[in-house]
Amino acid sequence: MNIDVFERLPIQITIHLFTAIAAFFLGAYQLMRKKGTRHHKQVGWVWMVLMVVVAVSAIFIQGFEGSSMPTLWGFSPIHLFVVLTLYNVPKSIIEIRRGDVAAHASSVRGLYMGGMVIAGAIAMMPGRLMWHIMFGD
């Protein structure tokens, strides 16, 4: 990992990076733990807040892709995950409050896979900023 690059990162990327890392590991922890407990609910709220911060901070990351990915008003296709996240966070909360555990579980798994795994994999592609941060190329 290229530690020196952290000193030069804009604040929105720093916030996005560290909250995404926290959400990735906390989400994995949540998915492996027993569901429905008080602990699950408390950790779940923290994870949901982290996901919103990850999504909102991504809105302010424009023009740092480091690749030839097409953009529209400074937004690249990876920004679609912002919309999906900001839709699925409240949706999953509404589902569990209505008692629809299966729909909530499906939404949260989808949010984790899309917002963390798929978006993270895209962000780590060669030539993109995260590739340069992680591997120094």
C-alpha positions in Angstrom: 0.0 0.0 0.0 1.3 3.4 -0.9 1.0 5.3 2.4 2.5 8.6 1.0 -0.5 9.0 -1.2 -2.8 9.5 1.8 -1.2 12.9 2.5 -2.2 14.1 -0.9 -5.8 12.8 -1.0 -8.7 15.3 -1.0 -10.8 15.1 2.1 -13.8 13.6 0.3 -11.7 10.7 -0.9 -10.2 10.1 2.5 -13.7 10.1 4.1 -15.0 7.8 1.4 -12.1 5.4 1.6 -12.0 5.0 5.4 -15.8 4.7 5.7 -15.9 2.2 2.9 -13.3 0.1 4.5 -15.1 0.2 7.8 -18.5 -0.6 6.1 -16.9 -3.5 4.2 -15.6 -5.2 7.4 -18.5 -4.4 9.6 -20.9 -5.6 6.9 -19.1 -8.9 6.6 -19.2 -9.2 10.4 -22.9 -8.6 10.4 -23.6 -11.1 7.7 -21.8 -13.8 9.7 -23.4 -13.1 13.0 -26.7 -14.2 14.5 -29.6 -12.0 13.3 -32.3 -10.3 15.2 -30.4 -9.7 18.4 -30.0 -6.3 20.1 -26.3 -6.4 19.0 -27.3 -7.1 15.4 -29.6 -4.1 15.4 -27.1 -1.7 17.0 -24.3 -2.8 14.7 -26.8 -2.6 11.8 -27.5 1.0 12.5 -23.8 1.8 12.5 -23.4 0.0 9.2 -26.3 1.8 7.6 -24.9 5.2 8.6 -21.5 4.2 7.2 -23.1 3.2 4.0 -24.9 6.6 3.7 -21.6 8.4 4.4 -19.8 6.2 1.8 -22.5 7.1 -0.8 -22.7 10.8 0.0 -19.0 11.2 0.0 -18.8 9.5 -3.4 -21.0 12.3 -4.9 -18.1 14.7 -4.2 -15.6 12.5 -5.9 -15.4 13.6 -9.5 -12.6 13.6 -11.9 -10.3 11.4 -9.8 -11.0 8.1 -11.7 -7.5 8.0 -13.2 -8.9 6.1 -16.1 -10.6 6.7 -19.4 -14.0 5.7 -18.0 -16.8 7.9 -19.5 -18.3 10.6 -17.4 -21.5 12.6 -17.4 -21.3 16.0 -15.6 -18.2 14.5 -13.8 -20.0 11.3 -12.7 -18.8 8.0 -13.9 -20.8 4.8 -14.1 -19.6 3.7 -10.7 -21.6 6.6 -9.3 -24.8 4.6 -10.0 -24.0 2.7 -6.8 -24.7 6.0 -4.9 -28.3 5.9 -6.2 -28.7 2.2 -5.4 -27.3 2.7 -1.9 -29.4 5.7 -1.1 -32.4 3.8 -2.2 -31.7 0.5 -0.5 -30.7 1.8 2.9 -34.1 3.3 3.7 -35.8 0.5 1.9 -34.2 -2.2 4.0 -35.0 -0.2 7.2 -38.7 0.1 6.1 -38.8 -3.7 5.3 -37.6 -4.7 8.8 -39.9 -2.3 10.5 -42.8 -3.8 8.6 -41.6 -7.2 9.8 -40.6 -8.5 6.4 -37.4 -10.2 7.5 -36.8 -12.0 4.2 -37.1 -8.8 2.1 -34.8 -6.9 4.6 -32.2 -9.7 4.4 -32.3 -9.7 0.7 -31.9 -5.9 0.5 -29.0 -5.9 2.9 -27.2 -8.7 1.1 -27.7 -6.9 -2.2 -26.6 -3.6 -0.7 -23.4 -5.3 0.6 -22.7 -7.1 -2.7 -23.4 -4.1 -4.9 -22.2 -1.3 -2.7 -19.2 -3.0 -1.2 -18.1 -6.0 -3.3 -18.9 -4.9 -6.9 -18.3 -1.2 -6.5 -15.1 -2.0 -4.5 -13.9 -4.3 -7.3 -14.6 -1.7 -9.9 -12.7 0.9 -7.8 -9.7 -1.4 -7.6 -9.4 -2.0 -11.3 -6.0 -1.2 -12.8 -5.5 2.4 -13.7 -8.1 3.7 -11.2 -7.2 5.8 -8.2 -7.6 2.9 -5.7 -5.3 0.8 -7.8 -2.6 3.5 -7.5 -3.2 3.9 -3.7 -3.0 0.1 -3.1 -0.2 -0.8 -5.5 1.6 2.4 -6.2 1.7 2.0 -9.9 
